[in-house]
Amino acid sequence: MFYLATKAVVIHKGKVLLLRRSLREIAMPSFWDFPGGRFKAGQPTTHTTLVKNLQREVLEETGIRKIKVDKRIHVDLLHHGIPSQLDVGLIFFVYNCDLKSSPIIQLSPEHTAYKWFSPKHLPKDLIRYQKQAILAAFN
């Protein structure tokens, strides 16, 4: 079984926004991640619902209301995406996103920090799909 998730590579002034996951998170605690999240069970999966899910998740996790979802830049599959359900994986749809103005970030309880990273100075603990998506966003 797989869950679908959307993730946003949010770029502003040549930097990418990453959020540090809380230590209380079951999956990948304390890792840097893109804003985004899983689909609710039973949601239809059209392009429109993927974009709306992404906008909702970005708002919930960062407080950013106005985000321009540009194009899908990466799709990836992670096995063992949910530690409590080792037979479940995650399919990520990653989108390049831009901001029209400088945001004021308001983190959700799922995260403890945020930072705008230059593509040349990324955290060491990023996983393969994150590095590939950032590379695609800046090319």
N, C-alpha and C positions, 0 to 999 in steps of 0.2 A: 504494500500500500504506500501511496505517496500523497503528500500535501503539496499544494501549490502556494507559492509565496511571491510577492513582488518586493523589489528592493530599488532604492533610488541612489544613483550616483549624482549627488547634488553638487554642482559646481558654481562657485561664485568668486570672481576676481582671480581666476587661475588656480583656485584651491578646491579640494574636495572635502565635504563634510563627513566626518566619522563620529560615531557615538560609542562610548565605552559601556558595555553591558554590565549590569549590576552583578555583584557576587551572588545574589539570591536567584539569578536566572539559572534554570536547569541546563539549558543548552549554551555552551560556550561562555561561561561566566567570566567577566572581566576582559573579554576580547573586544577589540574595536570592530564595529560593524556599520553597514549602511542603514539609514532609516528604512523601514519597511516591515512587512509581516505577512502572516499566512491568511489565506482565504478562509472565510467561515464555511462550514460544511453546508453543502447544498447550493452555494452561490453559482450562478452560471459563469462560465469562463470565456467571455468574449473580449475583444480588444478594449471596449468601453469599460467593462467591469474590472479588467486588469488595471486600467488607468485610475478608475475611481477608488479601487482598493488601495493603490499606491498613494493617492492624494490623502485618503483618510488616515492611513498609517503614518505618513509624514506629519500630518497635523497632530495626531495623537502623541507621537514620540518627540516632536520638536517644537510644536506650536506654529510652524510655518503654514500660513494659509494660502498664499499665492505662489504656486510652483508651476513652472512650465514643463510638462512632461514632453520631452522631445521624441526620442526614438528608442526602441528596444535595442540594446547594444550587446546583450549576452543572455544566454540561457544555460543553466547548469543543473546538475543533479548531485545532491549530496546524500549518500547512504548514511544511515545512523544519525540523521539530523535531529532526532529527538531521543535523548538518552533513556527516558522511561519506556520507550517503545523501539527497541533496537531493530525491529523488522520494518520500521517506517522510515521513509526518506523524504527529502524535500526537493522539489523542482523550483528553481528560482528563475523568475523573469526579471532581468535587471534593465532599468531604463536610465538614460541620460536625462538629467533634469537641470534646468536653469532657474535662477531667481531674478526677478525684475528689480528688486531693491535689497538693501542690506537687512537681513532678518534679525529679530531678537529671539534667541533660542530659549525655549522653555521645555526642559527635559521632563519626560515621563518618569515614573518610579522604576521603569525597566532599565534605566541608564543612570550612570553616575557622573559622566563628563561628556563634553563634546570638544572637538578641535577641528579647525580648518587646516588640512595638510597640503603641502606642495607635493606634486607627483614625484618629485625627486627625494622627498624626505618622509616616506610613509612608515608607519609602525612595522616592526619586525614580525608581529604575530598575525598579519593578514594571511588568509588562506588563498589558495590558488584562484578560485573564481573571483575573489575581490580584486586581486592584482590584475587579472585579465580584464575585468570590467573597467577598472580605472584606466588601464592602458588604452582600451577601446574608446573611452570617453574623451581622452585627450588627443586622439589621432583623428 
